[in-house]
Amino acid sequence: RLHHSMTRMYGFNGFMRHPTNQLLEFAPGALPLLFLGINLEVAFLVVFAVTVQLLLQHSNVDYRAGVFRYLIAVNEVHRLHHLRNTAGEEGVNYSLFFTLWDMALGSFRLPKSDRMLTSDDIGLRPNVGRN
């Protein structure tokens, strides 16, 4: 839930995770590649691509991908994943790069309007870390 405690989108929110959660998300994707003997240069390229995508996906930049938002998990789509108090929109848009898995599993949603989400809309647990 730490990842969803943010009250506004900014690039480094993509890295706000408990270390155990980070490991559980990393292992299923990385272990098969390691067992298959992935080249070290390719491994660094994958880490770089994931880092850039997490920064872009969680950035507070209003960019529009048009029809590509059906294919690529851009920030305008991923923001729905961070909405609070929105009935029926919890548990959507998990994808990191491509929306294929969200579409296949029924968790893909598009924004209902072109309105940019604000800090009033984001953060499932806005009081985490505030005592």
C-alpha positions as CSV (number, residue, x, y, z in Angstrom):
1,R,0.0,0.0,0.0
2,L,3.0,2.3,0.3
3,H,3.0,2.7,-3.5
4,H,-0.6,4.0,-3.3
5,S,-0.1,6.4,-0.5
6,M,0.9,9.3,-2.8
7,T,-1.3,12.2,-3.1
8,R,0.1,13.5,-6.4
9,M,1.8,11.9,-9.3
10,Y,5.5,12.4,-9.7
11,G,8.1,10.1,-11.3
12,F,9.7,8.6,-8.3
13,N,6.3,7.3,-7.0
14,G,6.9,4.3,-9.2
15,F,9.7,3.2,-6.9
16,M,7.8,3.7,-3.6
17,R,7.4,0.1,-2.6
18,H,8.3,-2.0,0.4
19,P,11.5,-4.1,-0.3
20,T,9.5,-7.3,0.0
21,N,6.9,-6.1,-2.5
22,Q,9.7,-5.1,-4.8
23,L,11.3,-8.5,-4.6
24,L,8.0,-10.3,-5.2
25,E,7.4,-8.2,-8.3
26,F,10.9,-8.5,-9.6
27,A,11.5,-12.2,-9.2
28,P,8.8,-13.7,-11.6
29,G,10.1,-11.6,-14.5
30,A,13.8,-11.7,-13.7
31,L,14.4,-15.3,-12.6
32,P,13.4,-17.0,-15.9
33,L,15.7,-14.6,-17.8
34,L,18.5,-15.4,-15.4
35,F,18.0,-19.1,-15.7
36,L,18.0,-18.8,-19.5
37,G,21.3,-17.1,-19.3
38,I,20.4,-13.5,-20.3
39,N,23.3,-11.5,-21.6
40,L,24.5,-8.9,-19.0
41,E,24.1,-6.0,-21.4
42,V,20.5,-7.0,-22.2
43,A,19.8,-7.3,-18.5
44,F,21.0,-3.7,-18.0
45,L,18.9,-2.5,-20.9
46,V,15.8,-4.2,-19.4
47,V,16.5,-2.5,-16.0
48,F,17.0,0.9,-17.8
49,A,13.7,0.5,-19.8
50,V,11.8,-0.4,-16.6
51,T,13.2,2.5,-14.8
52,V,12.4,5.0,-17.6
53,Q,8.9,3.6,-17.9
54,L,8.2,3.8,-14.2
55,L,9.3,7.4,-14.2
56,L,7.1,8.3,-17.2
57,Q,4.1,6.3,-16.0
58,H,4.1,8.1,-12.6
59,S,5.1,11.5,-13.8
60,N,3.0,14.6,-13.4
61,V,3.2,15.4,-17.1
62,D,0.0,15.8,-19.1
63,Y,0.9,14.0,-22.3
64,R,-1.6,12.2,-24.5
65,A,-0.9,9.0,-26.4
66,G,-4.0,9.1,-28.6
67,V,-4.9,5.6,-29.9
68,F,-1.6,4.3,-28.6
69,R,-3.0,4.3,-25.1
70,Y,-4.8,1.1,-26.1
71,L,-1.4,-0.5,-26.6
72,I,1.1,1.3,-24.3
73,A,0.6,1.7,-20.6
74,V,1.1,5.5,-20.5
75,N,0.5,7.7,-17.5
76,E,-2.9,8.9,-18.6
77,V,-4.1,5.3,-18.4
78,H,-2.0,4.2,-15.3
79,R,-3.3,7.1,-13.2
80,L,-6.6,5.3,-12.9
81,H,-4.7,2.6,-11.0
82,H,-4.0,5.3,-8.3
83,L,-7.5,6.8,-8.0
84,R,-9.2,6.9,-4.6
85,N,-12.8,6.8,-3.8
86,T,-13.9,5.8,-7.3
87,A,-16.4,3.0,-7.3
88,G,-15.6,0.3,-9.8
89,E,-12.2,1.6,-10.7
90,E,-10.1,-0.1,-8.1
91,G,-7.7,-2.7,-9.3
92,V,-7.3,-1.5,-12.9
93,N,-4.4,-0.8,-15.3
94,Y,-1.6,-2.7,-13.6
95,S,0.5,-3.0,-16.8
96,L,4.0,-1.7,-17.0
97,F,4.7,-1.5,-20.7
98,F,1.8,-2.9,-22.7
99,T,-1.9,-3.0,-21.9
100,L,-2.3,-6.6,-23.3
101,W,-2.4,-8.3,-19.9
102,D,-4.9,-5.8,-18.5
103,M,-7.1,-6.3,-21.6
104,A,-6.9,-10.1,-21.3
105,L,-7.7,-10.1,-17.6
106,G,-10.4,-7.5,-17.8
107,S,-8.6,-4.9,-15.7
108,F,-8.1,-2.3,-18.6
109,R,-9.9,1.0,-18.3
110,L,-9.7,4.3,-20.1
111,P,-10.3,7.6,-18.4
112,K,-13.9,8.6,-18.6
113,S,-13.0,12.2,-19.5
114,D,-10.0,14.2,-20.8
115,R,-9.8,16.0,-17.4
116,M,-6.3,15.8,-15.9
117,L,-6.5,14.0,-12.6
118,T,-5.5,16.2,-9.6
119,S,-4.1,15.5,-6.2
120,D,-7.7,15.4,-4.9
121,D,-8.3,12.3,-7.0
122,I,-5.1,10.3,-6.3
123,G,-3.9,8.3,-3.3
124,L,-5.7,5.3,-1.8
125,R,-4.1,6.0,1.6
126,P,-3.3,9.7,1.7
127,N,-2.3,9.7,5.4
128,V,0.5,7.0,5.3
129,G,3.5,8.3,7.0
130,R,1.8,11.3,8.6
131,N,1.5,11.3,12.3
